[in-house]
Amino acid sequence: MLAGLMVWLVSGIDMARSMLSGTDRLSAWTQLIAWLAFGAAFFIDACRVRFGFPAMLFVQALSALVLIWIPGSDGVEVALLVMVAGQLPSVMSTSAAVAWVLAQTVLAFFPDAGHGSVTRLAIKVFGYLSFQLFALGASGLAESERLAREDLAAAKGRLEAMQERLEETTREAERLRIARELHDSLGHHLTALGLDLELARHLVKGEASAPVERARALTSSLMADLRSAVTELRADSGHDLVARLRALERRDGAPRVDVEIGATVGEVPANVGQAFARVAQEIVTNATKHARASHVRLELRATGHDWVLAGKDDGKGSDVVRSGHGLSGMRERVEGLGGCLKIETRPGAGFGVIASVPINGASS
């Protein structure tokens, strides 16, 4: 962007000289307007404003052609066409970009077609065309490398998500195995022991009845503790949500992921933890795959009435939100718990997701 602005500034030197000399004021003001229009369009394009790509490129090309067509130009303005050519690969296919370059080159030198030597004109056209094609090729290579990096980052994000889900599935399977073992073996023996002690309580009399009663009560207490432990093992603990969010943190690579846990979060119910974990995974995946983001921030907090998971990236944003499978899945998980999902985005301002679930109704 900086190099392009420097070329634009240099191309304005001739325009400034014409205005200061006071000759042909109409041409000078036309040059100024075209020069400023090119600079504004280039700046908008460089800032990655989504709606500006095709329209702003057309404005740049037209402005550069006007500057070239004005009598007395020193030819430096043709460098502006090279700048336009360098932006084409991010907007259109290679064949369309080549056709655009050919068209703007022909239009640039069309007024000179009937003047001067044909050989000299052909050399000039070929030379400027070569510069534009070189810029087009270099920019196309850079664009291909950028897309390859994005695909690689997206694949890495999907792989990390799959690995996290595999680890989660393994943990859940191990908890279920332990719960079954406790219920089937220890639970069975404690039940048999309780029945024997209940029978002994009716058979023994005198001083022996008190120890038997204490043993029977202790057995009942152990059975209650065992049932509670098995229930907790079968449930996905809310504390796992914090661990799963921390597992998404990433300091190297793109995008960087930071996680912030509010001091008042406490213990999150299993169903909320499961939904929020999936939402967080989808936020990171979308930022990696679609948003061209360099940073993602995840925040888990508890308000007076809701648990809230907020995610925001610094990507390109969008003026239209299309609910694909990812967004639809997030919304269904959150609304299934009585909560709501809010999307905040606009072009150039990143993509934000806020999921909130009421504390009172979350455990139902």
Buried (B, 14 or more C-beta within 10 A) or exposed (E): EEEBBEBBEEBBEBBBEBBEEEEBEEBBEBBBEBBBBBBBBBBBBBEBBEEBBEEBBEBBBBBBBBBBBBEEBEEBBBBBBBBBBBBBBBBBEBEEBBEBBEEBBEBBBEEBEEEEEEEEBEEBBEEBBEBBBEBBBEBBEEBEEEEEEBEEBBEBBEEBBEEBBEEBEEEBEEBEEBBBEBBEEBBEEBEEBBEBBBEBBEEBEEEEBEEBBEBBEEBBEBBEEBEEBBEEBBBBBBEBBBEBBEBBEBEEEBBBBBBEBEEEBEEBBBBBBBBBBBBBBBBBBBBBBBBBBEBBBBBBBBEEEBBBBBBBBBBBBBEEEEEEEBBEBBBEBBBEBEBBBEBBBEBBBBBBBBBBBBBEEBEE
